[in-house]
Amino acid sequence: MIKDIDIKKTTIGEIVANNFATSKVFSLYGIDFCCNGGDTFETASKKANVEPSAVLDALAQQEASPEKIGEIPFNLWPKDLLIDYILKIHHRGIRENGPEISELFKKVINAHSANHPELLEIQELFLDSLAALESHLLKEEHMLYPHLYRLFDAISNNDSVERFHGASVSNPIRVMMLEHDAEGIRYRQIRDLSNNLTPPDDACNSYKMLYLMLAQFEKDLHEHIHLENNIIFPWAIEVESKL
């Protein structure tokens, strides 16, 4: 509950981890809760150039609303279940939706790039993102997450576990977070080029659908990054320190 914490001194990532529904408010105000989840509420509001009081009012209204859609208590899930969710929902989603968006890009560019050359740069950014994400996902699936499953089993069974390739798990986590930051920058560039993913007046239905799909892809990526940066990764570092 928002009222139970000192929100001005709490990080954005912690707020969203405790109540994922708040992510809707932060997204509305352009506040980055995933890649920059370590920022305090006041710092994040300043970076987004919004009045903290306006965001607080919106958070209060959201909390008082009877609609609880999206309020998934991810922070209360067992961590192995949360990793399963990331693998089966987010990793699969990127691999299924990415190629579909890529094909739609070709159709829209053929019809509209003459009047909207920015589409070519947006397409390049998106394709770069897919390539970088595939490498990122493979590192998580084959290196990091198997170790995190072992950490979960060890803490659950009061057992020991070997260190990650003889070193701290914080090392690969740092790399993953840097790659998350790179994606955050990439999608901010896409939004800048696309007028915040707003279709132009002459957009056909395919053009409109492309921007809707890009927006959903970005939203899912933000959830993915949030779950790792603000819940899974801090947990793994803490657990390792206890074993």
C-alpha positions in Angstrom: 0.0 0.0 0.0 1.3 3.5 -1.0 0.1 5.0 2.3 2.2 2.6 4.3 5.6 3.7 2.9 7.6 7.0 2.8 7.1 7.3 -0.9 9.4 10.3 -1.4 12.3 8.3 -0.1 11.4 5.0 -1.7 12.8 3.9 -5.1 10.5 3.6 -8.1 11.4 0.0 -8.5 10.5 -0.8 -4.9 7.1 0.9 -5.3 6.3 -1.1 -8.4 7.6 -4.3 -6.9 5.2 -3.8 -4.0 2.2 -2.9 -6.2 2.6 -3.6 -9.9 -0.5 -1.6 -10.7 1.4 1.6 -10.0 3.4 1.0 -13.2 0.4 2.3 -15.1 0.6 5.6 -13.4 4.4 5.9 -13.8 4.1 4.9 -17.5 1.4 7.6 -18.0 3.8 10.3 -16.6 6.8 8.9 -18.5 8.6 7.8 -15.3 11.0 4.9 -16.0 10.4 2.2 -13.3 12.4 -0.6 -14.9 15.9 0.5 -16.2 16.0 3.4 -13.7 14.1 1.7 -10.9 16.9 2.6 -8.4 15.9 6.3 -8.6 13.9 7.7 -5.7 10.3 8.9 -6.4 11.4 12.5 -6.2 14.5 12.0 -8.5 12.4 10.0 -11.0 9.7 12.7 -11.1 12.3 15.4 -11.7 13.9 13.4 -14.5 10.5 13.0 -16.2 9.8 16.8 -15.7 6.6 16.2 -13.8 5.2 17.5 -10.5 5.6 14.9 -7.8 2.2 16.1 -6.3 0.4 15.3 -9.6 1.9 11.8 -9.6 1.0 11.3 -6.0 -2.6 12.3 -6.7 -2.8 9.8 -9.6 -1.3 7.1 -7.4 -3.9 7.8 -4.7 -6.7 7.6 -7.3 -5.3 4.4 -8.7 -5.1 2.8 -5.2 -8.7 3.9 -4.4 -10.1 2.6 -7.7 -12.1 -0.7 -7.4 -10.4 -1.9 -10.6 -7.4 -4.0 -9.7 -6.5 -5.1 -13.2 -2.8 -5.5 -13.5 -2.2 -5.7 -9.7 -0.3 -8.9 -9.8 1.6 -9.5 -6.6 4.9 -10.6 -8.3 6.9 -9.7 -5.2 5.0 -12.4 -3.3 5.6 -15.2 -5.8 8.2 -17.9 -5.1 11.2 -16.9 -7.1 11.4 -20.1 -9.1 7.8 -19.5 -10.3 8.7 -15.9 -11.2 11.6 -17.1 -13.3 9.3 -19.6 -15.0 6.9 -16.7 -15.8 9.7 -14.6 -17.3 10.9 -17.5 -19.4 7.5 -18.7 -20.6 5.8 -15.4 -21.0 8.5 -12.8 -21.8 11.1 -14.8 -23.5 8.6 -16.6 -25.7 6.7 -13.4 -26.3 9.8 -11.7 -27.7 10.5 -14.6 -30.0 6.9 -14.9 -31.2 6.0 -11.2 -31.5 9.3 -9.8 -32.7 9.2 -11.5 -36.2 5.5 -10.6 -36.6 6.3 -6.9 -36.0 9.3 -7.2 -38.3 7.1 -8.4 -41.2 4.5 -5.7 -40.5 7.4 -3.1 -40.7 8.2 -4.2 -44.3 4.6 -3.7 -45.4 4.3 -0.3 -43.8 7.7 0.9 -45.1 6.8 -0.1 -48.6 3.6 2.0 -48.4 4.7 5.0 -46.3 8.5 5.4 -46.1 8.5 8.0 -48.9 6.4 10.4 -46.8 7.7 9.1 -43.4 11.4 8.3 -43.8 11.7 8.1 -40.0 10.1 4.6 -40.4 13.4 3.3 -41.7 15.3 4.4 -38.6 12.6 3.1 -36.3 12.8 -0.3 -38.1 16.6 -0.3 -37.8 16.3 0.4 -34.0 13.7 -2.4 -33.6 15.8 -5.0 -35.5 18.9 -4.0 -33.5 16.8 -4.6 -30.4 15.7 -8.0 -31.5 19.2 -9.1 -32.2 20.5 -7.8 -28.9 17.6 -9.3 -27.0 18.2 -12.7 -28.5 21.8 -12.7 -27.3 20.5 -11.4 -23.9 17.9 -14.2 -23.6 20.4 -16.9 -24.4 22.7 -15.7 -21.7 19.9 -15.8 -19.2 18.6 -19.2 -20.2 21.9 -21.0 -20.4 24.0 -19.3 -17.8 22.3 -17.0 -15.3 18.9 -18.6 -14.7 20.1 -22.2 -14.2 22.3 -20.7 -11.4 19.3 -18.8 -9.9 17.3 -22.0 -9.8 20.1 -23.6 -7.9 20.1 -20.7 -5.5 16.4 -21.1 -4.9 16.8 -24.8 -4.2 19.7 -24.2 -1.9 17.9 -21.6 0.2 14.7 -23.7 0.3 16.6 -26.8 1.4 19.1 -25.0 3.7 21.8 -26.3 1.5 25.0 -24.9 -0.2 25.6 -24.0 -3.8 28.8 -23.3 -5.8 29.5 -19.7 -6.7 28.7 -18.6 -10.2 31.8 -19.7 -12.2 33.8 -19.2 -9.0 32.7 -15.5 -8.6 29.7 -13.5 -7.4 26.4 -13.6 -9.2 26.5 -9.8 -9.1 28.9 -9.9 -12.0 26.6 -11.4 -14.7 23.7 -9.4 -13.1 25.6 -6.2 -13.7 26.0 -7.1 -17.4 22.3 -8.0 -17.7 21.3 -4.6 -16.2 23.6 -2.7 -18.6 22.0 -4.5 -21.5 18.6 -3.6 -20.0 19.7 0.1 -19.9 20.7 -0.1 -23.6 17.2 -1.3 -24.5 15.6 1.5 -22.5 17.6 4.0 -24.5 16.7 2.3 -27.7 13.0 2.5 -27.1 13.1 6.1 -26.0 14.7 6.8 -29.3 11.9 5.0 -31.1 9.3 7.1 -29.2 11.2 10.3 -30.0 11.2 9.4 -33.7 7.5 8.2 -33.8 5.9 11.1 -31.9 5.5 8.9 -28.9 4.2 6.0 -31.1 1.4 8.2 -32.5 0.3 7.3 -36.0 0.4 10.3 -38.5 -2.9 11.5 -40.1 -2.3 9.6 -43.3 -1.6 6.3 -41.5 -3.3 3.2 -42.8 -4.7 0.5 -40.6 -1.4 -1.5 -40.9 0.6 1.6 -39.8 -1.7 2.0 -36.8 -1.4 -1.7 -36.0 2.4 -1.5 -36.2 2.5 1.3 -33.6 0.0 -0.6 -31.3 2.2 -3.7 -31.5 5.4 -1.7 -30.8 3.7 -0.1 -27.8 2.7 -3.5 -26.4 6.1 -5.0 -27.1 7.7 -2.1 -25.2 5.2 -2.5 -22.3 6.0 -6.2 -22.0 9.7 -5.5 -22.2 9.3 -2.9 -19.3 7.6 -5.6 -17.2 10.3 -8.1 -18.0 13.1 -5.7 -17.1 11.3 -4.6 -13.9 10.8 -8.1 -12.7 14.5 -8.8 -13.1 16.0 -5.5 -12.0 13.8 -4.9 -9.0 12.8 -8.3 -7.8 14.8 -11.3 -9.1 18.3 -9.7 -9.2 18.2 -8.1 -5.7 16.9 -11.4 -4.3 19.7 -13.4 -6.0 22.4 -11.1 -4.6 20.9 -11.2 -1.1 20.5 -15.0 -1.1 24.1 -15.5 -2.3 25.3 -13.4 0.6 23.5 -15.8 3.0 24.8 -19.1 1.6 
